[in-house]
């Protein structure tokens, strides 16, 4: 799950839990005590009403009591008013109104004080004793619609509107908070990909902005790291190139001295001089390859842009490789060649294909062949080179294109490889914005080069 979604959901859950806690606390510490106060107030009010009825009975008689009860019934909010005799007969009101209040009436007569009943959801009932001057005992019963705390969300359109507003606010707030936290992380991630892709000038602190948190610190640390990596890589490339150039001069002088020595040497010394010449040629080849690699590592801004007949290029390189392979009892076979053209540098592409083919010829089994295939569509051109040399360990495939990397030290000595061919091929294909991969297939190593055909000549 993406970090943005995780943060968004956690903020949403936190807001939801906060609202639940607020509602619970409100109900527990505010609503319940309020209802207790309402009950006490109602009981006191019933005592006042009953006392008033008793006083009116003494002063104005039954007619005055009836008039008082009528006025009481007509007060706001609307209510049911009944006066029940001790024997259960209805002196004032409707018998149906008090049919389910008999228990409360009996309790009031027994306690001779006001009683209230708030247990019913739809209404509340209050009862209080009333004594007439002639000794008659009655119970004043009042009933009214139950009033409770208003529903926060459900039960009315206003509550639903309140709930909708709360949800929209929570969603917007959580989205903004999650976006604020993850946006720098996404920028740092993109910068990391750019840096890994070879853009050593990538910096991310200006994109993050003037934040004052750990993410801005991370962005600044990333920039320090990127600057250090750029400095190290640039210095290494420059050092490699400078050393290679400096080695060319003494190597050239050594070759001249070697030729003079061969002319003056006797028969016994000639094998040693030939060995020195062979090693000198190998060193000269290695320096040349290092210079090519250093140039490719330095960038491809000066890459040539010309139409290249890729099919003809592959055929030429395969023909040359086949000529060399036959001397070793091997061969190069063209399985399929599609006609296609690409834009790029003929020298670099030729070098890339040649290095891959030479590597395949070097390691394919004796008596076997190297299969070469070129397939093309409207967008891509794919060159596939497959040998029958047993392949390489799967965990070594990603390292094949590293400079000076050897899968087997002894095998490299036997074949004479220096570990730069595939590295040069990789950099050359990258300069053309293509890709090169290797995989084990059918008992050998298969290298696949993919080039983009969508580019056109400038102008």
Order of alpha helices (4+ residues) and beta strands (2+ residues): alpha-alpha-beta-beta-alpha-beta-beta-beta-alpha-alpha-alpha-alpha-beta-alpha-beta-beta-alpha-beta-beta-alpha-alpha-beta-beta
